[in-house]
Amino acid sequence: MLDFFKGKYFRFGLATTAYLLFIIWLGNYWLLIGLPIIYDIYVSKKVNWAFWKKRDQKNSAFIEWLDALIFAFVAVALINIYLFQNYKIPTPSMESTMLVGDHLYVSKVSYGPRAPITPISFPFAQNRLGNTETYLTWIQQDYKRLKGFGKVKRNDIVVFNFPAGDTVVLENTAVSYYSIVRSTAMEARMNDINSGRTVRNWEAYENYARKRVRDNTHIVYRPIDRRDNYIKRCVAVPGDSLKIVHSQVFINGEAQPAFKGIQYDYLVQTNGRPLNPRALEDFDLPLSSLGIQYNPRYSFQLSEEKANKLLSEISDIVKVEKRERTGENYLLFPHSDLYEWNEDNFGPIWIPKEGATVALDLKSLPFYKHIIEVYEGNSLKVEGEKIYINGELASSYTFKMDYYWMMGDNRHSSSDSRYWGYVPENHIVGKPKFIWLSLDKNKKFLSKIRFDRMFKIVDPEE
């Protein structure tokens, strides 16, 4: 009986079953042509598919190691594509829920993995090694998501491809191309105002800015799966309405739960004495924070819990007050003079849903222009007050995909949907499950390791 389980037909049956299940999951039945190869590997053995090894004789230690490395490389590559991948937190936009230096296990099966859009690429590199792009664009597949365990839910923490990362200025990858264009356009407009020159319409400034940026920088265009990975909290799901009033987020008229990790800028005032750096270390506040001070006042990014703790436990502190953004921020979505919003007072805005139809006019178009043109691949033209989609006069639009609204938990230090708008469903990568390593870049040697965070479960409710 034991010999049966070791036999070639049993191993062939096991491999075939696994392969067939994988094909059904992928939904790509062209891969059935691989069955004869599996049969030959386990049964007929006519071709030496592992050509680097000799059959029926002992191989050198080097060849055995090479064989093990090739197997590991292929296995890890498939796992990285279809099951999970590592993600390192690079910025403080999710503090204090996530810390810079946290390494996350990101599950792709939580929402269903995407089939590779750019299948020919250098493994384990997102988009660039040195000065070279790590993928080829001349072979691209249509977007397809495999079956997963669920969908993105409100308040989930999600890893996704940066929506505004389709066009990248290589000299400044930390800022989106669109933000650079808008900043350049605003600079030109302010120069005209300050110089007493005639102020043109905003479209003229944007056209000037695009040309200037393209003439003076190096620009690359990236497919969906090669855009930088971001991590944020999903604040609103398709069909939701969102509004922010005095920094409080409201979804469908109800206040968002007060998660423990959400933080804001706080003004901390002392009785005139400077704060002791050692006291700040006890609150996990870096010494660099002392550089942002207006003696006897300081500015810190704090959660409400930590703000109250500072006030109650440090006797020199007499006042801790949350700061609120005021005035208009022209860099915010939907990037229109019609909406004078800022980070703390924003909306109302509706999150597009697959199959839903919205009325289109010059007032609503700024919300959906990027969706229509870029995410869903239509041509769009505006002539006077008339809107044309694919050459036809349009007074409405029906969405082809679901969209999400993502925001960082570090609300006053996060580039998120407030700046670049909706996240399309085809940009979703996965869901972080736990922190397997956390390193503090401000410390040395073993003290860099945050042992208390290792193998910590990522709980979106905290």
C-alpha positions as CSV (number, residue, x, y, z in Angstrom):
1,M,0.0,0.0,0.0
2,L,2.8,2.4,0.9
3,D,4.4,1.7,-2.5
4,F,1.2,2.9,-4.2
5,F,1.5,6.3,-2.6
6,K,5.2,6.5,-3.7
7,G,4.3,5.3,-7.3
8,K,4.5,7.5,-10.4
9,Y,0.8,7.2,-11.2
10,F,-0.3,8.5,-7.7
11,R,2.2,11.4,-7.9
12,F,0.9,12.1,-11.4
13,G,-2.7,12.1,-10.2
14,L,-1.8,14.4,-7.3
15,A,0.0,16.9,-9.5
16,T,-2.7,16.8,-12.2
17,T,-5.5,17.4,-9.6
18,A,-3.6,20.4,-8.2
19,Y,-2.9,21.7,-11.8
20,L,-6.5,21.4,-12.8
21,L,-7.7,23.2,-9.7
22,F,-5.3,26.0,-10.5
23,I,-6.5,26.2,-14.1
24,I,-10.1,26.4,-12.9
25,W,-9.2,29.2,-10.5
26,L,-7.4,31.1,-13.2
27,G,-10.2,30.4,-15.7
28,N,-7.5,30.0,-18.5
29,Y,-8.2,26.7,-20.1
30,W,-5.4,27.1,-22.7
31,L,-3.2,25.9,-19.9
32,L,-4.7,22.4,-20.4
33,I,-1.9,21.9,-23.0
34,G,0.4,21.6,-20.0
35,L,-1.1,18.2,-19.0
36,P,1.0,16.2,-21.4
37,I,4.1,17.8,-19.9
38,I,3.0,16.7,-16.4
39,Y,2.3,13.2,-17.7
40,D,5.9,13.1,-19.2
41,I,7.5,14.5,-16.0
42,Y,5.9,11.8,-13.8
43,V,5.1,8.8,-16.1
44,S,6.7,8.6,-19.6
45,K,9.8,10.6,-18.9
46,K,10.7,11.1,-22.5
47,V,12.1,14.6,-22.1
48,N,14.5,15.8,-19.4
49,W,12.6,19.0,-18.4
50,A,15.1,19.8,-15.7
51,F,17.8,19.8,-18.3
52,W,20.4,21.1,-15.9
53,K,20.3,17.8,-14.0
54,K,21.4,14.4,-15.2
55,R,18.9,11.6,-15.0
56,D,19.5,8.3,-13.1
57,Q,23.0,9.3,-11.8
58,K,24.4,11.3,-9.0
59,N,24.8,15.1,-9.6
60,S,27.3,17.4,-8.1
61,A,26.5,19.4,-5.0
62,F,26.5,22.6,-7.1
63,I,23.8,21.1,-9.4
64,E,21.7,20.0,-6.4
65,W,21.9,23.5,-5.0
66,L,21.1,25.0,-8.3
67,D,18.1,22.7,-8.6
68,A,16.8,23.7,-5.2
69,L,17.3,27.4,-5.9
70,I,15.4,27.2,-9.2
71,F,12.5,25.4,-7.5
72,A,12.5,27.9,-4.7
73,F,12.6,30.8,-7.1
74,V,9.7,29.6,-9.2
75,A,7.7,28.7,-6.0
76,V,8.2,32.1,-4.4
77,A,7.4,33.9,-7.6
78,L,4.1,32.1,-7.9
79,I,3.3,32.7,-4.2
80,N,4.2,36.4,-4.7
81,I,1.8,36.7,-7.6
82,Y,-1.2,34.7,-6.4
83,L,-1.1,34.3,-2.6
84,F,0.8,36.9,-0.7
85,Q,3.6,39.4,-0.8
86,N,5.8,41.4,1.6
87,Y,5.1,45.2,1.9
88,K,7.2,47.6,3.8
89,I,5.7,50.8,5.3
90,P,7.8,53.6,3.7
91,T,6.0,56.8,5.0
92,P,4.2,57.9,8.2
93,S,0.8,58.3,6.5
94,M,-0.7,55.5,8.4
95,E,0.8,56.3,11.8
96,S,0.1,55.4,14.5
97,T,-1.8,52.4,13.2
98,M,1.2,51.4,11.1
99,L,4.8,52.6,11.7
100,V,7.5,53.4,9.2
101,G,9.6,50.2,9.0
102,D,6.8,47.7,9.6
103,H,7.1,44.8,7.2
104,L,3.6,43.3,6.4
105,Y,2.3,40.0,5.2
106,V,-0.2,41.1,2.6
107,S,-2.8,38.5,1.6
108,K,-3.8,38.6,-2.1
109,V,-6.5,35.9,-1.7
110,S,-8.5,38.1,0.7
111,Y,-9.9,40.1,-2.2
112,G,-8.8,37.7,-4.9
113,P,-5.4,38.1,-6.7
114,R,-5.1,39.8,-10.0
115,A,-3.7,37.9,-13.0
116,P,-0.5,39.7,-14.0
117,I,-1.2,42.5,-16.4
118,T,2.5,42.8,-17.4
119,P,3.5,39.1,-17.3
120,I,7.1,39.6,-18.5
121,S,9.0,41.3,-15.7
122,F,11.9,41.0,-13.3
123,P,10.6,39.0,-10.3
124,F,10.1,40.7,-6.9
125,A,10.7,44.2,-8.2
126,Q,7.7,46.6,-8.4
127,N,8.8,48.9,-11.2
128,R,12.4,50.0,-11.3
129,L,15.9,48.8,-10.6
130,G,18.5,51.6,-10.7
131,N,17.7,53.5,-13.9
132,T,15.8,50.7,-15.6
133,E,12.1,49.7,-15.7
134,T,11.7,46.1,-14.6
135,Y,8.9,45.1,-17.0
136,L,8.1,44.9,-20.6
137,T,5.0,46.7,-21.9
138,W,4.7,45.1,-25.4
139,I,2.9,42.1,-23.9
140,Q,0.0,43.1,-21.6
141,Q,-3.1,41.2,-20.6
142,D,-6.6,42.6,-19.7
143,Y,-7.4,43.1,-16.1
144,K,-8.8,39.9,-14.4
145,R,-9.3,39.2,-10.8
146,L,-9.5,35.7,-9.5
147,K,-11.9,34.5,-6.9
148,G,-11.0,35.5,-3.3
149,F,-12.5,35.2,0.2
150,G,-14.3,38.5,0.1
151,K,-14.5,42.1,-1.1
152,V,-13.1,45.3,0.3
153,K,-15.2,46.5,3.3
154,R,-15.5,49.9,4.8
155,N,-12.7,50.6,7.3
156,D,-10.4,47.8,5.9
157,I,-6.7,48.6,5.7
158,V,-5.8,47.9,2.0
159,V,-2.7,47.8,-0.2
160,F,-3.4,49.1,-3.7
161,N,-1.6,50.6,-6.7
162,F,-1.3,54.4,-6.6
163,P,-4.0,55.6,-9.0
164,A,-2.2,58.8,-10.0
165,G,0.9,56.7,-10.7
166,D,0.1,56.1,-14.3
167,T,2.4,59.0,-15.3
168,V,5.6,59.5,-13.3
169,V,8.2,62.2,-13.2
170,L,11.4,60.3,-12.5
171,E,13.1,63.4,-10.9
172,N,10.3,63.5,-8.3
173,T,8.6,60.1,-7.8
174,A,7.3,61.0,-4.4
175,V,4.8,63.5,-5.9
176,S,2.3,62.6,-8.6
177,Y,2.8,64.0,-12.1
178,Y,-0.7,65.6,-11.8
179,S,0.2,67.4,-8.6
180,I,3.4,68.7,-10.2
181,V,1.4,70.0,-13.1
182,R,-1.1,71.7,-10.9
183,S,1.6,73.3,-8.7
184,T,3.4,74.5,-11.8
185,A,0.1,75.9,-13.2
186,M,-0.7,77.7,-9.9
187,E,2.9,79.1,-9.8
188,A,2.4,80.6,-13.3
189,R,-1.0,82.0,-12.4
190,M,0.4,83.7,-9.2
191,N,3.3,85.1,-11.3
192,D,0.7,86.8,-13.6
193,I,-1.3,88.1,-10.7
194,N,1.8,89.5,-8.9
195,S,3.1,91.0,-12.1
196,G,-0.1,92.7,-13.0
197,R,-0.4,90.7,-16.2
198,T,-3.8,89.4,-17.6
199,V,-4.9,86.4,-15.8
200,R,-5.9,83.6,-18.2
201,N,-8.3,80.7,-17.6
202,W,-7.1,77.7,-15.6
203,E,-7.0,75.4,-18.7
204,A,-4.4,77.7,-20.3
205,Y,-2.2,77.5,-17.2
206,E,-2.5,73.7,-17.1
207,N,-1.6,73.4,-20.8
208,Y,1.5,75.6,-20.1
209,A,2.4,73.5,-17.1
210,R,2.1,70.2,-18.9
211,K,4.4,71.4,-21.6
212,R,6.9,72.8,-19.1
213,V,7.0,69.6,-17.1
214,R,7.4,67.4,-20.1
215,D,10.1,69.5,-21.6
216,N,12.2,69.7,-18.5
217,T,11.8,66.3,-16.9
218,H,11.9,62.6,-17.7
219,I,8.4,61.0,-17.7
220,V,7.5,57.3,-17.8
221,Y,4.0,55.7,-18.1
222,R,3.3,52.7,-16.0
223,P,0.7,49.9,-16.3
224,I,-1.7,49.3,-13.4
225,D,0.2,46.5,-11.7
226,R,3.6,48.4,-12.0
227,R,2.4,51.5,-10.2
228,D,3.8,52.1,-6.7
229,N,2.1,50.3,-3.9
230,Y,0.2,52.4,-1.3
231,I,-1.5,51.4,2.0
232,K,-4.4,53.3,3.4
233,R,-7.7,52.7,5.2
234,C,-10.8,52.2,3.0
235,V,-13.0,55.0,4.4
236,A,-15.9,54.6,1.9
237,V,-17.0,51.8,-0.5
238,P,-18.9,52.0,-3.8
239,G,-22.3,53.8,-3.4
240,D,-21.3,55.6,-0.2
241,S,-21.5,59.4,0.3
242,L,-18.7,61.0,2.2
243,K,-18.3,64.4,4.0
244,I,-15.6,65.7,6.3
245,V,-16.6,68.4,8.8
246,H,-14.0,69.8,11.2
247,S,-11.8,66.7,10.6
248,Q,-14.7,64.2,11.4
249,V,-15.5,61.9,8.6
250,F,-19.1,61.2,7.9
251,I,-20.2,58.2,5.8
252,N,-23.9,58.3,4.6
253,G,-24.5,60.8,7.4
254,E,-23.0,58.7,10.2
255,A,-19.7,59.6,11.9
256,Q,-16.8,57.2,11.2
257,P,-15.7,55.2,14.3
258,A,-12.9,56.7,16.4
259,F,-10.2,54.2,15.7
260,K,-7.4,54.1,18.2
261,G,-4.6,54.8,15.7
262,I,-6.0,57.8,13.9
263,Q,-4.0,61.0,14.6
264,Y,-3.8,64.7,13.8
265,D,-1.6,67.6,14.2
266,Y,-1.8,69.0,17.8
267,L,-0.5,72.2,19.2
268,V,1.1,71.6,22.6
269,Q,1.7,74.6,24.9
270,T,3.9,74.5,28.0
271,N,4.2,76.8,31.0
272,G,7.3,78.3,29.5
273,R,9.7,75.5,30.2
274,P,11.1,73.5,27.2
275,L,10.0,69.9,27.0
276,N,12.4,67.2,28.2
277,P,13.4,65.0,25.2
278,R,13.5,61.9,27.5
279,A,9.9,62.5,28.5
280,L,9.0,62.6,24.8
281,E,10.7,59.2,24.2
282,D,8.4,57.7,26.8
283,F,5.5,58.7,24.5
284,D,7.3,57.4,21.3
285,L,7.7,60.9,20.0
286,P,11.0,61.3,18.1
287,L,13.5,63.9,19.1
288,S,13.2,65.4,15.7
289,S,9.8,66.6,16.7
290,L,11.5,69.3,18.8
291,G,12.6,70.9,15.6
292,I,8.9,71.9,15.0
293,Q,8.6,74.2,17.9
294,Y,7.3,77.7,18.7
295,N,8.6,78.0,22.3
296,P,6.8,77.5,24.5
297,R,4.6,75.7,22.0
298,Y,5.3,72.6,20.0
299,S,3.6,70.8,17.1
300,F,3.2,67.0,17.3
301,Q,1.2,64.4,15.4
302,L,-0.8,62.6,18.0
303,S,-3.8,60.3,18.5
304,E,-6.5,61.6,20.8
305,E,-5.5,59.1,23.5
306,K,-1.8,60.2,23.4
307,A,-2.8,63.8,23.4
308,N,-4.8,63.4,26.6
309,K,-2.0,61.3,28.1
310,L,0.6,64.1,27.4
311,L,-1.6,66.7,29.1
312,S,-2.2,64.5,32.2
313,E,1.3,63.1,32.7
314,I,3.7,66.0,31.8
315,S,3.3,68.7,34.3
316,D,4.9,71.4,32.2
317,I,2.2,71.1,29.5
318,V,-0.7,73.4,30.1
319,K,-2.7,73.0,26.8
320,V,-3.1,70.4,24.0
321,E,-5.2,71.5,21.1
322,K,-6.0,69.7,17.8
323,R,-5.2,71.9,14.8
324,E,-7.6,72.3,12.0
325,R,-6.8,73.2,8.4
326,T,-8.4,76.4,7.2
327,G,-8.9,78.0,3.8
328,E,-8.9,76.4,0.4
329,N,-6.3,73.8,-0.8
330,Y,-6.2,73.9,-4.6
331,L,-4.3,70.6,-4.7
332,L,-7.3,68.7,-3.4
333,F,-9.7,66.6,-5.5
334,P,-11.7,67.4,-7.6
335,H,-9.2,70.1,-8.6
336,S,-11.8,72.7,-9.5
337,D,-12.4,76.3,-8.5
338,L,-16.0,75.3,-7.9
339,Y,-15.2,73.4,-4.7
340,E,-13.3,75.4,-2.0
341,W,-12.4,72.5,0.3
342,N,-9.5,71.6,2.6
343,E,-8.3,68.4,4.3
344,D,-10.6,68.9,7.4
345,N,-13.6,70.3,5.6
346,F,-14.3,68.3,2.5
347,G,-17.3,67.2,0.4
348,P,-20.0,66.0,0.1
349,I,-18.8,63.5,-2.5
350,W,-20.3,60.3,-3.9
351,I,-18.2,57.1,-4.5
352,P,-18.9,55.6,-8.0
353,K,-20.4,52.1,-8.2
354,E,-20.3,49.7,-11.1
355,G,-23.5,50.0,-13.2
356,A,-24.6,53.2,-11.6
357,T,-25.4,56.2,-13.8
358,V,-24.7,59.9,-13.0
359,A,-25.8,63.1,-14.6
360,L,-23.0,64.9,-16.3
361,D,-22.7,68.7,-16.6
362,L,-19.8,71.2,-16.1
363,K,-20.3,71.1,-12.3
364,S,-20.2,67.3,-11.9
365,L,-17.6,66.6,-14.5
366,P,-14.5,67.3,-12.4
367,F,-15.5,64.4,-10.1
368,Y,-15.6,61.9,-12.9
369,K,-13.3,63.2,-15.7
370,H,-10.3,61.1,-14.7
371,I,-12.5,58.0,-14.4
372,I,-14.1,58.5,-17.8
373,E,-10.8,59.3,-19.6
374,V,-8.1,57.3,-17.8
375,Y,-9.6,54.5,-15.7
376,E,-12.3,53.5,-18.1
377,G,-10.6,54.4,-21.4
378,N,-12.9,56.8,-23.1
379,S,-12.2,59.9,-25.1
380,L,-13.7,63.1,-23.6
381,K,-14.1,66.6,-25.0
382,V,-15.8,69.7,-23.7
383,E,-17.0,72.4,-26.1
384,G,-18.7,75.3,-24.3
385,E,-21.2,73.7,-22.0
386,K,-21.5,70.5,-24.1
387,I,-19.7,67.2,-23.1
388,Y,-18.7,64.6,-25.7
389,I,-17.7,61.0,-24.8
390,N,-16.3,59.0,-27.6
391,G,-17.5,61.6,-30.1
392,E,-21.1,61.6,-28.9
393,L,-23.0,64.2,-26.9
394,A,-23.3,63.0,-23.3
395,S,-25.6,64.1,-20.5
396,S,-24.9,61.1,-18.3
397,Y,-22.3,58.3,-17.7
398,T,-22.6,54.7,-16.5
399,F,-19.6,53.3,-14.5
400,K,-17.9,50.1,-15.6
401,M,-16.1,49.5,-12.3
402,D,-16.4,49.9,-8.5
403,Y,-14.4,52.6,-6.8
404,Y,-13.1,53.2,-3.3
405,W,-12.1,56.1,-1.1
406,M,-8.8,55.6,0.8
407,M,-7.4,57.8,3.6
408,G,-4.3,57.6,5.8
409,D,-4.8,57.3,9.6
410,N,-2.3,60.1,10.0
411,R,-4.9,62.6,8.7
412,H,-2.8,65.7,8.6
413,S,0.2,64.0,7.0
414,S,-1.2,61.7,4.3
415,S,-1.4,62.0,0.5
416,D,-4.6,60.1,-0.1
417,S,-8.0,60.2,-1.9
418,R,-8.5,63.8,-0.7
419,Y,-5.7,64.7,-3.1
420,W,-6.0,62.2,-6.0
421,G,-9.6,60.9,-5.8
422,Y,-11.1,57.5,-6.2
423,V,-9.2,54.1,-6.2
424,P,-10.5,51.9,-9.0
425,E,-11.3,48.2,-8.2
426,N,-8.6,47.0,-10.6
427,H,-5.9,48.8,-8.5
428,I,-6.6,46.7,-5.4
429,V,-3.6,44.5,-4.4
430,G,-4.5,42.9,-1.1
431,K,-5.1,43.0,2.6
432,P,-2.3,43.2,5.3
433,K,-2.7,40.4,7.8
434,F,0.2,40.7,10.3
435,I,3.5,42.5,10.9
436,W,6.3,39.9,10.6
437,L,9.1,42.4,11.2
438,S,9.4,46.0,12.4
439,L,12.6,48.1,12.3
440,D,13.1,51.6,13.7
441,K,15.5,53.4,11.4
442,N,16.4,55.9,14.1
443,K,18.0,53.2,16.3
444,K,21.0,51.0,15.9
445,F,21.8,47.3,15.9
446,L,19.4,45.0,17.8
447,S,17.6,48.1,19.3
448,K,16.3,48.7,15.8
449,I,13.9,45.8,16.1
450,R,10.5,46.5,17.6
451,F,10.0,43.1,19.2
452,D,6.6,44.1,20.6
453,R,5.3,44.6,17.0
454,M,6.6,41.3,15.5
455,F,3.8,39.0,14.4
456,K,1.2,41.5,15.5
457,I,-2.2,40.9,13.8
458,V,-3.3,43.9,11.7
459,D,-6.7,44.7,13.2
460,P,-8.5,47.5,11.3
461,E,-10.7,48.2,14.3
462,E,-7.8,49.3,16.4
